[in-house]
Amino acid sequence: MSVVPTPVLDPIAFVKAETRLRPVPLVPELSLYVADEAVPIWYRTEEELGEMGLPPPFWAFAWAGGQALARHVLDHPEVVAGKSVLDFASGSGLVGLAALRAGARNVVCADIDVFSHAAIAVNCGANGVELHGNLQIATADLIGRDDGWDTVLAGDICYERDLAERVISWLLGLSARGALVLIGDPGRAYLPKERLEKLGEYQVPVTRELEDTELKRTSVWRPRPPA
C-alpha cells in the first residue's frame, strides 16, 4: 500500500496568495504585503499548518506600533545610521526595512513565526532589499540574548502581561549596557510607562479589523536613563 506524501508547506506562496502589496499608511516610502481582514487569514493560517489556537498573524498587517517606530526611524536616521540594528518581533519586517532605508549598517529581523519569515522575505523583494545581505532573519527566540546590537527596535510588544514583563526586562538590560532601545506602542495595557521616556507621538492610520478606531495615537519610547 502506497503512502501519500504530505504536501510541502510553502509559506512564501501562502503569503503572496493571501495578501496584497500596498504602501504603508504612515510610511508610504515602503510597501508591504498585507491582508484585508484578520479573521479569515487567521483561520487559513491554522488550516495551512494543521494547528488550532495559533496566535494572530501579526506578519499580515502594519500594526500601529510598528508604523510609528518606522516613521520615527526614517525621520531620525541618526538612531540607526551606521549601526547594527535588531528589529525584535519583526512581523512583516516593516521596522527593519525602515532602519535599512535610514542607513543602518546591518539589520536583523527577529521573529519565531515561520510565516513572518516568509513575509519579511517577500517584503524585502517588494522594497528592493536583498535578503541575507545587510538584512537577515533570526528565527530563534532572542529574549535574554545579547548579540551586541547598537540599536534595538521593538514595535507593539506589550499586549500580553507575561510577554511584556519578559521583553521589557530584557530590553532594559540591553539599554543599561549601552544599546539604544526604542519601543513603539499604541497604548497597550502592559507598557510600563513609569520606566520609559516618550520621544514622539503619531496619529497612525489603522484598520478597524485590528483596533477600535481608524486613527491610533501611538508613541515611541525609550528606557529612562539612570537617575
N, C-alpha and C positions, 0 to 999 in steps of 0.2 A: 504494500500500500504506500503510495507516494505521499510525501508531506508537502503541503502548500506553503511556500516560503512567506514569512511575514514581510509585508511591504516596507521598503526602506523609507524612513521619515525624511522628508526634505524640507527643513524649516525655511530656507530661503524662498522656495517655491510657494510655501504656505503664506509667508509674509506678503509676497508680491500679489498673491491671489486675493488676499483678504483686506488689502489696504489700497489707498490711492496716494499718489505723490502730490503734496500741497505745500505752499510756503507756510512757515511758522508765523502765526499772527503777530507776535511781539518781536520776532526776529526774522523778518522777511528776507534777509540775506541768505538764509538757509531754508531748505525744503526737507520734509520728512514723509515717509510712507506711513500714513495714519489711517485708522479705521473710522467709519461713520458712526457706529454705535458700539457701546461697550458690551452689553449682554450677549448679542449674537456671536461676536468674536470670542468672548469668554467661553461660551458653550462649544464653539468649533475647536478652540484650543484643547479643551478637555477631550473632545472626540478624537482629535488628531493624535493625542498622546495616550488615549485609552485610560485616562485617570479622571476621577471626580474630586471636587473640593480644591481645585488649584487656585492659587492667588490670582487676582485680576491681571489682565495682560497689560502691565504698565508700559511695555515697549510700544504699544499701538497708539499712544496718544502723546501730545505735547502738554504735559502737566504744568500747572501754573508755577510751581516752584522751580522747575527746570527752565521754563521760559524766562522768568525773572533773572535767574542766575546767568543764563546765556546772554541776555541783554546787558547785564552788568559787566560781564567779562568783555564783551565787544566794545562797550562804552568806556571801559577802564582797562585797556590791554596790558598796562603795566603789572597787573596782578598775575599774569601768566607769561608774558613775553620773555622768551629765552629760558623758560623754566620747565622742569619736569612736573607733569600735572597728573593727578588722579581724578577721574570723574567717577565717583562712587555711586552705586545703584543706578547705573547709567541709563537703563531702559532703552530708549530709542537712539542714544548716543548724542543727543542734541547738545548737551553742555560740553562734552568732549570736542565735538566738531566746532563749537564756538571758540573754545580755547585754542584749538589749532589755527583757526582763522585769525585769532588775535595774536598769533606769533609764538605760541608755546613751542619749546624745543622738542618735546615728545609728550604724548598723551596716552594714558592707559584708561580705557573704558571698562569698568568692572561691573559685572552682573552675573548672577548664578542661573538665570533663566536662559535655556537654550534658544528660545525664540528671540530673546533680546540680542543674543549674539548674531543671529541672522538679520535682525532689524538694523543693528549697527552696521553690518556689512553692506546691506543694500542702501542705507542712508549715506554711507561713505561714498559709494558709487554715484549716488544722485548729486552729491556735492563736490565731486571731482577730487576726492581724497583717496589715496592709495592705502588700503588696509595693510597692516604689517609693515608699513613704512614708518612714518612718525606717529601713527596712531595704531595702537594694539588693543586687543581684547583680553581681559583677565576673566577666567571662568570660575575661579575659586572664591570662596567667602573670605574676604580680606579683613574682616573686622578683627582687630587685635594685632594686625601685621603692620610693619613699618618698613617700606622699601625705599625710604629716603626722599619721598616726593617733596618738591618745593612748595607746591600748592595743591590743596585737596578741596574739591568741589563736591557738594552733596545737595541735590535738589529733592525736596519733598520726602523727608525720611522720618517724620515724627507723627505718623498716622496710627501707630500701634505702640502701646506703652512699653512692652518688653523690648521691642526692636529699638525704639527711641532711646531707651536707657543705655543699651549696649553700644549703639552707634555714637551717641553723644559723649559717653565716657571715653571711647576710643579717639574721637575727634579732638576732645580737649587735651588728651595726652599728646597727640600729634602737634597741636598748637603749642603746648608747653615746651616741646623740644625745638620749636622754631619754624614749623610749617605754617604757611598762610592757609587758614581754613575758612571757607565761605559756604554758607548754608542758605539755600532758597526755600522759603516757607510761606504758604498762603494762610497761615493762622491755624495750623493743626493743633490739636488739644495737648500734645505731649512735648511741644517745643519749650525748653527751659529758658524763657526769655531773661530771667534774672541772672543767667550765667553768660548772656550774649549781649552784643552791641549792634544796634541797627545801622547799616551803612546806606541803605536806599530803599525806596518803596516804589512799586509799579502797579498800574492797573492792567491786569493781564486778561485778554480775551480768551474765554474758555467755553466749552460746550456744557449745556445743562445735563448731558449724559454723565458728566463727571462731577459737576459742582452744583451748588444751589443758586448760582447766578451766572450771568453771561460775562461779567467783568469781576475778576477776583483780585482783591487787594493783596498783594504779595510783597514780602520784604526779603532783603538779603542781609544776612547777619554774619558776624564773626565772634569768636570767643572773646570775652572781656580780658584785657591784659591784666596781669597780676597787679594787685594794689601796691 
